[in-house]
Each structure stands twice: as structure tokens, then as C-alpha cells.
Amino acid sequence: MNTQLLFDFAVKKEDNTIHITREFEAEQELVWRAWTTAELLDQWWAPLPYQNRTKSLEFKEGGTWLYSMISPEGQVHWCRFDYEKIVAGKSYTGLDAFCDEAGNIDTSFDRMHWQNVFSSVSGKTTVYITVTVDTLETLEKIMQMGFKEGFTMGLDQLETLLKTLKK
């Protein structure tokens, strides 16, 4: 990871949120594509040694991304992201959930609300991510499951991918 690039990860228990700020040395359009197209998401979203595999992605308001994270042992963990509001090239919001292969949501675990905002200055793009959950219990559960470590790894993988895409 380039230590010159901004990275901040803060958990706010008082309002059940996680705030992540991550800067990338790439143009905003490229970073946006990496967050919104299946071919690129599959290359960085899951933390190693897991692999991400998109079953379907409809990037539009009301659309859904159905994907799985596959362990080296072949265990498949399905997730579903429902897109709410999209401002092309600038931001999007949605709800993420664990689910089955058909996209049926696992109601035993609260959904996570994501807000991603993209901003660019001088060829560098910053992504401001806010993840909100309903309860402190869910927030603590997510953190115990390794969300910080796993998502940080994914963001590092995105940084590496962006370097290869710029060439």
C-alpha cells in the first residue's frame, strides 16, 4: 500500500456506523468502473485467499448485485447488494445482505446500508464509504467477523488492480 495515499477507518458505536476514507492514485472514472462493473469487482472485492464471483449485476436504481465469496476449500458465501440511489460517476447507496444462491436474504443477520461517494483532485480519487447497521450488536458482530481486515485487504487489492488498468 502506498503510504502517501489517504486511508482512514473509524468505527462510531454511538450511531452504528463505519466510516472509511480511501484515496487511490487513479482517475475517478476508472475507480468508479472498478466499483460498479462485475469484471472488475470480481478482481478485488473478496479478501485473499477468497475469490469473488458475480452471478448477476444490474447497476441501476432498483438493481441488484448477486455475488459469492469462495474460500480456497470451496465454501461459498452468497451476498446480495440492492442499489437504491445512483448519481452516475459520483455516488451510490444500497443495502448489502447475506443470502442464498437465489438471492433470498438471510434474515438472521441485519442488512448493512452502504453509501459510497467518489471525489477527485489532481488525478487522485477518494472514496468516502459509510456503512450503517441497525444495532450495536450487529456492528460488533461485523467487526468480530474481520470486516476491517478483510475490507482493507480488498481495498489494497483494488489499489494494485488500478495500477495495472492505468498502463
C-alpha positions as CSV (number, residue, x, y, z in Angstrom):
1,M,0.0,0.0,0.0
2,N,1.2,3.5,-0.9
3,T,1.6,5.3,2.5
4,Q,1.3,8.6,0.7
5,L,-2.4,7.9,-0.1
6,L,-5.1,8.7,2.5
7,F,-6.6,5.8,4.4
8,D,-8.9,6.1,7.4
9,F,-11.1,3.5,9.1
10,A,-13.3,4.7,12.0
11,V,-16.0,2.8,13.9
12,K,-18.6,5.1,15.5
13,K,-20.5,3.0,18.1
14,E,-22.8,5.9,19.0
15,D,-24.5,5.8,15.6
16,N,-23.7,2.2,14.5
17,T,-21.5,3.3,11.6
18,I,-18.2,2.6,10.0
19,H,-16.5,5.4,8.1
20,I,-13.8,4.5,5.6
21,T,-11.9,7.0,3.5
22,R,-9.6,5.7,0.9
23,E,-7.6,7.6,-1.7
24,F,-6.4,6.0,-5.0
25,E,-3.9,7.2,-7.5
26,A,-6.3,6.9,-10.4
27,E,-8.9,9.0,-12.3
28,Q,-12.4,9.0,-10.8
29,E,-13.9,7.3,-13.9
30,L,-11.6,4.3,-13.5
31,V,-12.2,4.0,-9.8
32,W,-16.0,4.3,-10.4
33,R,-15.8,1.5,-13.0
34,A,-13.9,-0.7,-10.6
35,W,-16.8,-0.3,-8.0
36,T,-19.6,-0.8,-10.5
37,T,-18.7,-3.5,-13.1
38,A,-18.7,-7.2,-12.4
39,E,-15.5,-7.9,-14.3
40,L,-13.5,-5.5,-12.1
41,L,-15.3,-6.1,-8.8
42,D,-14.5,-9.8,-9.1
43,Q,-10.8,-9.0,-9.2
44,W,-10.7,-7.2,-5.9
45,W,-13.8,-7.4,-3.7
46,A,-13.2,-10.6,-1.7
47,P,-10.2,-10.6,0.6
48,L,-7.5,-13.1,-0.3
49,P,-7.4,-16.1,-0.4
50,Y,-11.1,-15.9,-1.2
51,Q,-12.3,-15.3,-4.7
52,N,-15.3,-13.1,-5.7
53,R,-17.7,-14.4,-8.4
54,T,-20.6,-12.3,-9.7
55,K,-23.7,-14.2,-10.6
56,S,-25.5,-11.1,-11.8
57,L,-25.1,-7.4,-11.6
58,E,-27.7,-4.8,-12.6
59,F,-26.1,-1.5,-11.7
60,K,-29.1,0.8,-11.7
61,E,-31.5,2.2,-9.1
62,G,-33.6,-0.8,-8.0
63,G,-31.0,-3.2,-9.5
64,T,-29.2,-6.0,-7.7
65,W,-25.6,-7.4,-7.5
66,L,-25.7,-11.1,-6.6
67,Y,-22.2,-12.4,-5.8
68,S,-20.4,-15.0,-3.9
69,M,-17.1,-15.2,-2.0
70,I,-15.5,-18.6,-2.4
71,S,-12.9,-19.9,0.1
72,P,-9.9,-21.9,-1.0
73,E,-11.7,-25.0,0.3
74,G,-14.7,-24.3,-1.9
75,Q,-17.0,-22.9,0.7
76,V,-19.4,-20.4,-1.0
77,H,-20.8,-17.4,0.9
78,W,-23.5,-15.6,-1.0
79,C,-24.3,-11.9,-0.8
80,R,-26.8,-9.5,-2.4
81,F,-26.5,-5.8,-2.8
82,D,-29.6,-3.8,-3.7
83,Y,-28.9,-0.4,-5.3
84,E,-31.0,2.4,-4.1
85,K,-29.8,5.8,-5.4
86,I,-27.1,6.3,-8.0
87,V,-25.6,9.6,-9.1
88,A,-23.5,8.5,-12.2
89,G,-19.8,8.7,-11.6
90,K,-20.2,10.3,-8.2
91,S,-22.1,8.2,-5.6
92,Y,-24.4,5.4,-4.9
93,T,-26.2,3.8,-1.9
94,G,-27.6,0.4,-1.2
95,L,-28.3,-2.4,1.1
96,D,-26.0,-5.4,1.4
97,A,-27.0,-8.8,2.9
98,F,-26.0,-12.4,3.2
99,C,-28.3,-14.6,1.1
100,D,-28.6,-17.9,-0.7
101,E,-27.7,-18.6,-4.3
102,A,-31.1,-17.4,-5.4
103,G,-30.7,-14.1,-3.6
104,N,-33.1,-14.9,-0.8
105,I,-31.9,-12.7,2.1
106,D,-30.7,-14.4,5.3
107,T,-32.9,-12.6,7.9
108,S,-30.8,-13.8,10.8
109,F,-28.3,-11.1,10.1
110,D,-29.1,-7.4,9.7
111,R,-28.5,-5.8,6.3
112,M,-25.8,-3.2,6.0
113,H,-26.5,0.2,4.4
114,W,-23.7,1.5,2.2
115,Q,-23.1,5.0,1.0
116,N,-20.1,5.5,-1.4
117,V,-19.1,8.9,-2.5
118,F,-16.3,9.5,-5.1
119,S,-14.3,12.7,-5.3
120,S,-11.3,13.5,-7.5
121,V,-8.5,16.1,-7.2
122,S,-5.3,16.2,-9.4
123,G,-5.6,12.6,-10.7
124,K,-6.3,11.1,-7.3
125,T,-9.7,9.8,-6.3
126,T,-11.0,9.5,-2.8
127,V,-13.9,7.2,-1.9
128,Y,-15.8,8.1,1.2
129,I,-17.7,5.0,2.5
130,T,-20.2,5.0,5.2
131,V,-21.6,1.6,6.4
132,T,-24.6,1.8,8.7
133,V,-26.3,-1.0,10.6
134,D,-29.4,-1.1,12.8
135,T,-27.8,-2.2,16.1
136,L,-24.6,-2.0,18.1
137,E,-24.8,-5.8,18.3
138,T,-24.6,-6.1,14.5
139,L,-21.8,-3.6,14.4
140,E,-19.8,-5.5,16.9
141,K,-20.5,-8.8,15.1
142,I,-19.3,-7.4,11.8
143,M,-16.1,-6.2,13.4
144,Q,-15.6,-9.6,15.1
145,M,-16.0,-11.3,11.7
146,G,-13.0,-9.4,10.5
147,F,-14.7,-6.7,8.4
148,K,-11.9,-4.2,8.9
149,E,-9.1,-6.6,8.0
150,G,-11.0,-8.1,5.1
151,F,-12.2,-4.9,3.6
152,T,-8.8,-3.2,4.0
153,M,-7.3,-6.2,2.1
154,G,-9.9,-5.7,-0.7
155,L,-9.1,-2.0,-1.0
156,D,-5.4,-2.8,-1.2
157,Q,-6.2,-5.3,-4.0
158,L,-8.2,-2.5,-5.7
159,E,-5.1,-0.2,-5.5
160,T,-3.0,-2.9,-7.2
161,L,-5.6,-3.5,-9.9
162,L,-6.0,0.2,-10.6
163,K,-2.2,0.4,-11.3
164,T,-2.5,-2.4,-13.9
165,L,-5.5,-0.8,-15.5
166,K,-3.8,2.5,-16.0
167,K,-0.9,1.1,-18.1
